[in-house]
């Protein structure tokens, strides 16, 4: 009989005697999660580590004007911001694929490969920093970087402003989105607008319903997975409403350890501090069942294998087949739908004779 030591003393003190005896007599292999006392205790313990998703990710919950969000949505889908006129934010952060591209590393300008796996944009505005190395503080700053990166969208600020300035509909939308600015068509405002749109990209899962008090939101397999998740120590890194995205952890992937490639130095490339070598932002586990392949190099396609690798390398434990099955089931319960508004592709205004032409070189 396997009892979770962390919960045992709490169960003895909190669960009525008859319920506790039922728990003991029926717990020959796995906890009997059909018992309401167990479920309530599980919810109580989970509430220590996790909290429900907010309505949005705006600072202090103050939503941005609709005009700014709509402009940001259009710019998110706008491929003409790139040098080739082919690549938009949505190319690598596809809402049909849970905000990623399901590639080991993204393909950018002229078929160049990016250096790291593209993390999902969903719920990213709730993270403490952006990019896997944490080099930007928020989604507004993050949104500006890929546009100018020579490997990604390969544009320049002048190109972006020339494109937007050549299209009357965009100049009008910038004036409406930034009514207090005399000259709103500046590159920084591109990031402000895209960031405002990204702050509504929150997904609400069945686990979110559970943590709000709906004990029936998870099935028994998923509840056992939640129990295992807390018991083995996953909550040392994956907590709050985002299940990650708040701290950094040292990680070298199996592929890197094999010697086939040089290990990524991670946050060290940002700070130059020796102690930051191979440290990466702990990924959020929301929608993780759909955001494969895994790790910063995109080298692992199996969720189960990724979980086992992290358990062994980060927690120094090897999960049993049952624990692994329960954890995989639980992580599937962390998936939620992309907001319908975001998924509706906007109709972009047409180019004019002044709009810069695509460049392929």
PLY file of the C-alpha trace (Angstrom):
ply
format ascii 1.0
element vertex 361
property float x
property float y
property float z
element edge 360
property int vertex1
property int vertex2
end_header
0.00 0.00 0.00
1.47 3.35 -1.05
0.44 6.28 1.10
1.60 9.78 0.33
3.60 10.70 3.40
3.08 14.40 2.89
-0.69 14.01 3.23
-0.94 11.18 5.76
-0.78 13.19 8.97
-3.14 15.78 7.52
-5.58 13.06 6.51
-5.56 11.54 9.99
-6.32 14.90 11.55
-8.82 16.17 9.01
-10.81 13.26 7.57
-13.63 11.74 9.64
-12.74 8.31 11.05
-15.15 6.37 8.84
-13.87 8.07 5.71
-10.28 7.48 6.72
-10.90 3.78 7.35
-12.55 3.53 3.95
-9.45 5.15 2.45
-7.13 2.66 4.17
-9.14 -0.47 3.42
-9.51 0.37 -0.25
-6.04 1.74 -0.90
-4.36 -1.51 -1.95
-2.54 0.05 -4.86
-3.52 3.66 -5.60
-5.46 6.28 -3.60
-9.24 5.96 -3.97
-10.01 9.36 -5.44
-13.74 8.66 -5.56
-13.80 9.43 -1.84
-15.00 12.99 -1.26
-12.80 13.42 1.78
-9.73 12.60 -0.27
-10.80 14.96 -3.06
-11.39 17.83 -0.66
-7.99 17.22 0.93
-6.40 17.10 -2.52
-8.00 20.43 -3.42
-6.88 21.96 -0.14
-3.30 20.87 -0.74
-3.37 21.96 -4.38
-4.57 25.41 -3.32
-1.27 25.88 -1.50
0.62 25.70 -4.80
-1.83 26.80 -7.46
-4.42 29.50 -8.03
-7.12 30.13 -10.63
-6.35 31.97 -13.85
-7.22 35.67 -13.79
-9.60 37.25 -16.28
-6.69 38.77 -18.19
-3.00 39.48 -17.87
-3.13 43.27 -17.81
-1.30 45.10 -15.04
-3.68 45.45 -12.07
-6.36 43.83 -14.24
-7.02 47.08 -16.11
-7.88 46.10 -19.67
-6.47 47.96 -22.63
-8.81 49.81 -25.02
-10.48 47.63 -27.64
-8.83 49.69 -30.38
-5.36 48.84 -29.05
-6.13 45.13 -28.72
-7.59 44.96 -32.22
-4.56 46.71 -33.69
-2.30 44.31 -31.83
-4.22 41.34 -33.19
-3.82 42.61 -36.76
-0.10 43.18 -36.28
0.25 39.69 -34.76
-1.14 38.21 -37.99
0.64 40.71 -40.30
3.31 38.98 -42.47
4.32 42.19 -44.24
6.19 43.26 -41.12
8.82 40.69 -42.11
11.46 41.29 -44.77
10.05 38.51 -46.96
6.41 39.41 -46.42
5.81 35.77 -45.44
6.41 35.51 -41.71
4.22 36.85 -38.92
4.07 36.25 -35.17
1.39 33.66 -35.92
3.78 31.68 -38.13
5.76 30.38 -35.16
3.01 30.86 -32.55
0.07 29.29 -34.32
-3.24 29.33 -32.46
-4.27 26.15 -34.24
-1.26 24.47 -32.58
-1.61 25.79 -29.01
0.53 28.83 -29.72
3.59 27.02 -31.12
4.69 25.53 -34.47
5.37 21.94 -33.29
8.90 22.08 -34.73
12.15 21.40 -32.86
13.26 24.92 -33.78
11.37 27.46 -35.86
12.13 28.21 -39.49
12.78 31.87 -40.20
13.90 34.12 -43.04
15.31 32.22 -46.02
14.88 28.86 -44.26
17.21 29.73 -41.41
16.77 27.67 -38.26
16.29 29.37 -34.92
18.58 28.37 -32.04
15.84 27.24 -29.62
12.39 25.72 -29.50
9.64 28.34 -29.73
7.64 28.50 -26.46
3.91 29.00 -26.59
2.58 32.54 -26.56
-0.51 31.39 -24.65
-0.51 32.63 -21.05
3.02 34.01 -21.56
2.00 37.48 -20.41
1.70 36.06 -16.88
5.35 34.98 -16.83
7.93 36.94 -14.85
10.12 37.34 -17.94
10.09 36.50 -21.64
12.16 34.19 -23.86
13.73 31.00 -22.54
16.71 33.00 -21.29
14.52 35.69 -19.70
16.15 38.51 -21.62
13.01 40.67 -21.86
10.72 41.70 -18.99
7.32 41.59 -20.67
5.39 40.72 -23.81
5.51 44.29 -25.07
9.31 44.21 -25.22
9.39 40.60 -26.42
7.10 41.29 -29.39
9.62 43.68 -30.93
12.60 41.32 -30.94
11.69 38.59 -33.50
10.71 41.22 -36.07
14.26 42.57 -36.13
16.10 39.28 -35.63
17.98 38.43 -38.88
17.21 34.72 -38.42
13.49 35.22 -37.75
11.59 38.00 -39.53
14.77 39.87 -40.60
13.15 43.31 -40.81
14.31 46.72 -39.64
12.44 49.41 -37.77
12.46 51.54 -40.93
10.92 48.67 -42.93
8.15 48.13 -40.38
7.26 51.82 -40.22
7.43 52.13 -44.01
4.97 49.24 -44.41
2.52 50.53 -41.82
2.87 54.15 -42.92
2.10 53.24 -46.53
-1.29 51.74 -45.66
-3.93 54.36 -44.74
-5.97 51.90 -42.66
-3.01 51.27 -40.38
-2.19 54.95 -39.86
-5.84 55.46 -38.90
-5.78 52.49 -36.50
-2.64 53.78 -34.79
-4.26 57.18 -34.24
-7.32 55.51 -32.73
-5.27 53.18 -30.53
-2.98 55.96 -29.26
-5.26 59.03 -29.23
-3.06 61.04 -26.84
0.06 60.82 -29.01
0.83 63.37 -31.71
2.83 60.85 -33.77
1.72 57.35 -32.71
3.30 55.48 -35.63
6.58 54.61 -33.88
8.19 51.22 -33.55
7.75 50.99 -29.77
3.98 51.20 -30.21
4.05 48.09 -32.40
5.20 46.18 -29.31
2.67 47.93 -27.08
-0.17 46.90 -29.39
0.94 43.29 -29.90
1.56 43.01 -26.16
-1.97 44.21 -25.40
-3.34 41.48 -27.65
-1.12 38.83 -26.07
-2.42 39.78 -22.62
-5.82 38.34 -23.47
-4.37 35.00 -24.64
-5.26 33.07 -21.52
-6.52 29.50 -21.58
-8.85 27.99 -19.00
-8.47 24.26 -18.40
-10.40 21.64 -16.46
-7.80 21.99 -13.75
-8.73 25.66 -13.47
-12.28 24.52 -12.79
-11.01 22.06 -10.18
-8.91 24.62 -8.32
-11.99 26.86 -8.16
-13.79 24.09 -6.29
-15.37 21.79 -8.87
-14.24 18.40 -7.53
-15.71 16.60 -10.55
-13.64 18.55 -13.09
-10.86 15.91 -13.02
-11.24 12.16 -13.37
-9.61 9.68 -10.98
-6.56 9.18 -13.19
-5.97 12.94 -13.35
-6.48 13.37 -9.60
-3.89 10.70 -8.93
-1.62 12.55 -11.31
-2.15 15.78 -9.40
-1.36 13.99 -6.15
1.82 12.52 -7.64
2.75 15.90 -9.13
2.76 17.46 -5.66
4.20 14.46 -3.83
7.32 13.93 -5.96
8.27 17.61 -5.94
7.20 19.00 -9.32
5.85 21.98 -7.38
9.40 23.07 -6.59
9.32 24.74 -10.02
5.82 24.44 -11.51
3.39 26.49 -9.44
0.85 29.33 -9.51
-1.71 29.67 -12.27
0.88 29.18 -15.00
2.56 26.01 -13.67
5.94 27.62 -14.39
7.33 30.67 -16.13
8.45 32.36 -12.91
11.90 30.96 -12.14
15.03 29.59 -13.82
16.52 26.12 -13.59
19.68 24.47 -14.86
19.02 21.89 -17.57
21.16 20.14 -20.17
19.15 17.96 -22.53
19.98 14.30 -23.23
20.92 15.28 -26.78
23.35 17.87 -25.46
24.78 15.45 -22.91
25.40 12.91 -25.66
28.02 15.18 -27.20
26.22 15.47 -30.55
25.88 19.23 -30.04
27.37 21.84 -27.77
25.13 22.49 -24.75
23.19 25.76 -24.91
24.56 28.25 -22.39
21.09 29.66 -21.76
20.79 32.64 -19.44
24.58 33.04 -19.32
24.37 34.63 -22.78
22.25 37.39 -21.24
23.97 37.98 -17.90
27.54 36.81 -18.50
27.47 35.34 -15.01
29.17 31.95 -14.64
26.44 30.71 -12.29
23.83 31.25 -15.03
25.34 28.75 -17.48
22.73 26.31 -18.82
19.91 27.99 -16.86
16.58 28.43 -18.64
13.19 29.77 -17.66
11.09 26.96 -16.23
8.44 26.34 -18.91
4.77 26.63 -18.17
2.94 23.30 -18.28
-0.34 24.80 -19.46
-1.28 23.14 -22.77
1.92 21.07 -22.52
0.28 18.02 -24.08
-0.03 20.03 -27.31
3.21 22.03 -27.34
5.61 19.27 -28.38
8.48 18.77 -29.06
9.97 19.50 -25.65
13.06 21.07 -24.06
14.89 24.17 -25.22
16.34 22.30 -28.20
13.05 20.60 -29.15
14.75 17.22 -29.01
12.05 15.18 -27.24
8.71 14.43 -28.91
7.16 12.24 -26.21
5.48 13.89 -23.22
5.97 10.78 -21.10
9.67 10.62 -21.95
10.06 14.33 -21.22
8.41 13.93 -17.81
10.63 10.97 -16.94
13.77 12.81 -18.03
12.94 15.87 -15.92
12.07 13.68 -12.92
15.42 11.90 -13.14
17.62 14.91 -13.93
15.92 17.53 -11.77
14.39 15.51 -8.92
16.69 12.46 -8.94
13.79 10.01 -9.02
12.59 7.41 -11.51
8.84 7.35 -11.87
6.94 4.08 -11.95
4.79 3.26 -14.98
1.67 4.05 -12.95
3.00 7.39 -11.73
4.04 8.31 -15.25
0.64 7.37 -16.68
-1.11 9.45 -14.02
1.15 12.45 -14.59
0.58 12.35 -18.35
-3.18 12.19 -17.74
-3.01 15.14 -15.34
-1.02 17.24 -17.79
-3.64 16.65 -20.46
-6.10 18.23 -18.02
-4.04 21.45 -18.20
-5.09 22.10 -21.82
-7.55 24.87 -22.57
-9.03 26.57 -25.62
-7.54 29.64 -27.25
-10.00 32.55 -26.92
-12.31 32.56 -29.95
-11.61 36.23 -30.67
-7.90 35.49 -31.06
-8.52 32.51 -33.35
-10.62 34.53 -35.81
-8.15 35.60 -38.49
-8.50 39.32 -39.19
-8.90 40.78 -42.67
-5.75 42.82 -43.21
-5.81 46.06 -45.23
-4.37 45.90 -48.75
-0.95 47.19 -49.71
-0.56 50.34 -51.74
1.93 51.36 -54.42
4.09 52.79 -51.63
4.26 49.57 -49.60
7.76 48.04 -49.64
8.00 44.89 -51.73
9.10 41.55 -50.28
12.83 40.89 -50.28
14.32 37.38 -50.49
18.00 37.35 -49.68
0 1
1 2
2 3
3 4
4 5
5 6
6 7
7 8
8 9
9 10
10 11
11 12
12 13
13 14
14 15
15 16
16 17
17 18
18 19
19 20
20 21
21 22
22 23
23 24
24 25
25 26
26 27
27 28
28 29
29 30
30 31
31 32
32 33
33 34
34 35
35 36
36 37
37 38
38 39
39 40
40 41
41 42
42 43
43 44
44 45
45 46
46 47
47 48
48 49
49 50
50 51
51 52
52 53
53 54
54 55
55 56
56 57
57 58
58 59
59 60
60 61
61 62
62 63
63 64
64 65
65 66
66 67
67 68
68 69
69 70
70 71
71 72
72 73
73 74
74 75
75 76
76 77
77 78
78 79
79 80
80 81
81 82
82 83
83 84
84 85
85 86
86 87
87 88
88 89
89 90
90 91
91 92
92 93
93 94
94 95
95 96
96 97
97 98
98 99
99 100
100 101
101 102
102 103
103 104
104 105
105 106
106 107
107 108
108 109
109 110
110 111
111 112
112 113
113 114
114 115
115 116
116 117
117 118
118 119
119 120
120 121
121 122
122 123
123 124
124 125
125 126
126 127
127 128
128 129
129 130
130 131
131 132
132 133
133 134
134 135
135 136
136 137
137 138
138 139
139 140
140 141
141 142
142 143
143 144
144 145
145 146
146 147
147 148
148 149
149 150
150 151
151 152
152 153
153 154
154 155
155 156
156 157
157 158
158 159
159 160
160 161
161 162
162 163
163 164
164 165
165 166
166 167
167 168
168 169
169 170
170 171
171 172
172 173
173 174
174 175
175 176
176 177
177 178
178 179
179 180
180 181
181 182
182 183
183 184
184 185
185 186
186 187
187 188
188 189
189 190
190 191
191 192
192 193
193 194
194 195
195 196
196 197
197 198
198 199
199 200
200 201
201 202
202 203
203 204
204 205
205 206
206 207
207 208
208 209
209 210
210 211
211 212
212 213
213 214
214 215
215 216
216 217
217 218
218 219
219 220
220 221
221 222
222 223
223 224
224 225
225 226
226 227
227 228
228 229
229 230
230 231
231 232
232 233
233 234
234 235
235 236
236 237
237 238
238 239
239 240
240 241
241 242
242 243
243 244
244 245
245 246
246 247
247 248
248 249
249 250
250 251
251 252
252 253
253 254
254 255
255 256
256 257
257 258
258 259
259 260
260 261
261 262
262 263
263 264
264 265
265 266
266 267
267 268
268 269
269 270
270 271
271 272
272 273
273 274
274 275
275 276
276 277
277 278
278 279
279 280
280 281
281 282
282 283
283 284
284 285
285 286
286 287
287 288
288 289
289 290
290 291
291 292
292 293
293 294
294 295
295 296
296 297
297 298
298 299
299 300
300 301
301 302
302 303
303 304
304 305
305 306
306 307
307 308
308 309
309 310
310 311
311 312
312 313
313 314
314 315
315 316
316 317
317 318
318 319
319 320
320 321
321 322
322 323
323 324
324 325
325 326
326 327
327 328
328 329
329 330
330 331
331 332
332 333
333 334
334 335
335 336
336 337
337 338
338 339
339 340
340 341
341 342
342 343
343 344
344 345
345 346
346 347
347 348
348 349
349 350
350 351
351 352
352 353
353 354
354 355
355 356
356 357
357 358
358 359
359 360
